[in-house]
């Protein structure tokens, strides 16, 4: 009985944010590998998983830039932190974002999208 409890507790979900399957085009860049075009597998409020077969060497904690090419605002450059790398891709956490030469925290992005959707309607 004790071993079953230990097994089930180790298998619990450790993610802080709900992930949604989203396949979208992205462009990532870093001085060590240049520019790579790839796509997302899933996304959450906290980060994104990118499909990258034979990913470049990216140490956990490294920061890279990401543009979501299929979004309403592809000019936004997301600053991302590498969380995990495996043989199929890389997990990245949102750090902050840049737009028009200014840097913003992630909390302001929702306000920007709300404002933009009101202008579009």
LODO-389857 format. One record per residue (C-alpha): x negated, z, y negated; residue number from 1; residue in three letters. Coordinates in Angstrom, 3 decimals. Example, Ala and Ser with C-alpha at 12.3 -4.5 7.8 and 13.67 -1.06 7.14 Angstrom:
// LODO-389857
R     east       up    north seq type
R  -12.300    7.800    4.500   1  ALA
R  -13.670    7.140    1.060   2  SER
// end
This chain:
// LODO-389857
R     east       up    north seq type
R    0.000    0.000    0.000   1  UNK
R   -2.737    0.866   -2.488   2  UNK
R   -4.498   -2.490   -1.962   3  UNK
R   -1.265   -4.381   -2.698   4  UNK
R   -0.866   -2.502   -5.968   5  UNK
R   -4.424   -3.278   -6.947   6  UNK
R   -3.979   -6.951   -6.040   7  UNK
R   -0.749   -7.367   -7.966   8  UNK
R   -2.114   -5.656  -11.077   9  UNK
R   -5.167   -7.925  -11.072  10  UNK
R   -2.915  -10.992  -10.870  11  UNK
R   -0.832  -10.093  -13.936  12  UNK
R   -0.653  -12.521  -16.808  13  UNK
R   -3.372  -11.698  -19.343  14  UNK
R   -2.343  -14.161  -22.047  15  UNK
R   -1.062  -12.753  -25.320  16  UNK
R    0.986  -15.842  -26.288  17  UNK
R    3.509  -18.002  -24.432  18  UNK
R    2.063  -21.427  -23.607  19  UNK
R    4.038  -24.626  -23.833  20  UNK
R    3.067  -27.843  -22.089  21  UNK
R    2.227  -30.315  -24.837  22  UNK
R    0.332  -33.549  -24.378  23  UNK
R   -0.972  -34.647  -27.775  24  UNK
R   -4.015  -36.517  -29.020  25  UNK
R   -6.771  -34.479  -30.661  26  UNK
R  -10.223  -35.081  -32.076  27  UNK
R  -12.858  -32.373  -31.733  28  UNK
R  -16.278  -32.301  -33.325  29  UNK
R  -19.437  -30.235  -33.313  30  UNK
R  -23.043  -30.910  -34.280  31  UNK
R  -24.188  -30.670  -30.633  32  UNK
R  -21.877  -33.358  -29.208  33  UNK
R  -20.548  -35.344  -32.184  34  UNK
R  -16.903  -36.432  -31.954  35  UNK
R  -14.709  -36.505  -28.848  36  UNK
R  -11.144  -37.796  -28.609  37  UNK
R   -9.081  -36.094  -25.921  38  UNK
R   -5.647  -34.546  -25.426  39  UNK
R   -4.028  -31.178  -25.109  40  UNK
R   -2.599  -29.831  -21.873  41  UNK
R   -0.843  -26.844  -23.410  42  UNK
R   -0.629  -24.969  -26.671  43  UNK
R    0.388  -21.516  -27.867  44  UNK
R    0.406  -19.572  -31.107  45  UNK
R   -3.071  -18.336  -30.202  46  UNK
R   -4.804  -21.469  -28.997  47  UNK
R   -4.896  -24.666  -27.014  48  UNK
R   -6.236  -25.993  -23.712  49  UNK
R   -7.887  -29.410  -23.949  50  UNK
R   -8.422  -31.734  -21.022  51  UNK
R  -12.118  -32.583  -20.953  52  UNK
R  -13.513  -33.833  -17.692  53  UNK
R  -17.257  -33.190  -17.744  54  UNK
R  -16.999  -31.176  -20.971  55  UNK
R  -20.083  -30.816  -23.152  56  UNK
R  -21.979  -27.551  -22.880  57  UNK
R  -20.047  -25.181  -25.117  58  UNK
R  -20.931  -21.504  -24.927  59  UNK
R  -18.076  -19.020  -25.149  60  UNK
R  -17.764  -18.014  -28.784  61  UNK
R  -18.944  -21.359  -30.194  62  UNK
R  -16.923  -22.747  -33.104  63  UNK
R  -15.736  -26.357  -33.241  64  UNK
R  -13.393  -28.395  -35.467  65  UNK
R  -10.172  -29.877  -34.130  66  UNK
R   -7.689  -32.320  -35.662  67  UNK
R   -4.247  -32.707  -34.070  68  UNK
R   -3.814  -36.462  -34.450  69  UNK
R   -0.121  -36.579  -33.460  70  UNK
R    0.950  -33.807  -35.852  71  UNK
R    2.823  -34.275  -39.118  72  UNK
R   -0.388  -33.291  -40.940  73  UNK
R   -3.363  -34.727  -39.007  74  UNK
R   -5.656  -34.120  -41.997  75  UNK
R   -5.672  -30.380  -41.233  76  UNK
R   -8.991  -29.351  -39.649  77  UNK
R   -8.551  -26.387  -37.336  78  UNK
R  -11.552  -24.130  -36.852  79  UNK
R  -11.499  -23.152  -33.186  80  UNK
R  -13.456  -20.689  -31.037  81  UNK
R  -14.352  -21.517  -27.427  82  UNK
R  -12.721  -18.992  -25.103  83  UNK
R  -13.324  -20.564  -21.695  84  UNK
R  -14.822  -23.732  -20.230  85  UNK
R  -14.044  -24.996  -16.735  86  UNK
R  -14.481  -28.255  -14.852  87  UNK
R  -11.227  -29.705  -16.265  88  UNK
R  -11.449  -28.709  -19.906  89  UNK
R  -11.829  -26.051  -22.517  90  UNK
R   -9.656  -23.240  -23.885  91  UNK
R   -9.882  -22.804  -27.637  92  UNK
R   -8.507  -20.062  -29.890  93  UNK
R   -7.331  -20.758  -33.438  94  UNK
R   -9.585  -19.107  -36.028  95  UNK
R   -8.339  -20.621  -39.294  96  UNK
R   -7.817  -24.049  -40.821  97  UNK
R   -9.028  -26.222  -43.685  98  UNK
R   -7.021  -28.541  -45.890  99  UNK
R   -8.031  -30.348  -49.083 100  UNK
R  -11.351  -28.498  -49.193 101  UNK
R   -9.784  -25.023  -48.953 102  UNK
R   -9.865  -22.612  -46.021 103  UNK
R   -6.722  -20.677  -44.991 104  UNK
R   -5.771  -18.092  -42.385 105  UNK
R   -3.395  -19.163  -39.633 106  UNK
R   -0.481  -17.098  -40.982 107  UNK
R   -0.154  -19.409  -43.990 108  UNK
R    0.292  -22.496  -41.793 109  UNK
R    3.877  -21.648  -40.830 110  UNK
R    4.763  -21.302  -44.517 111  UNK
R    3.169  -24.689  -45.206 112  UNK
R    5.152  -26.348  -42.403 113  UNK
R    8.404  -24.753  -43.608 114  UNK
R    7.750  -26.013  -47.139 115  UNK
R    6.884  -29.497  -45.824 116  UNK
R   10.054  -29.685  -43.672 117  UNK
R   12.200  -28.803  -46.727 118  UNK
R   10.542  -31.587  -48.711 119  UNK
R   11.135  -34.094  -45.904 120  UNK
R   14.861  -33.286  -45.564 121  UNK
// end
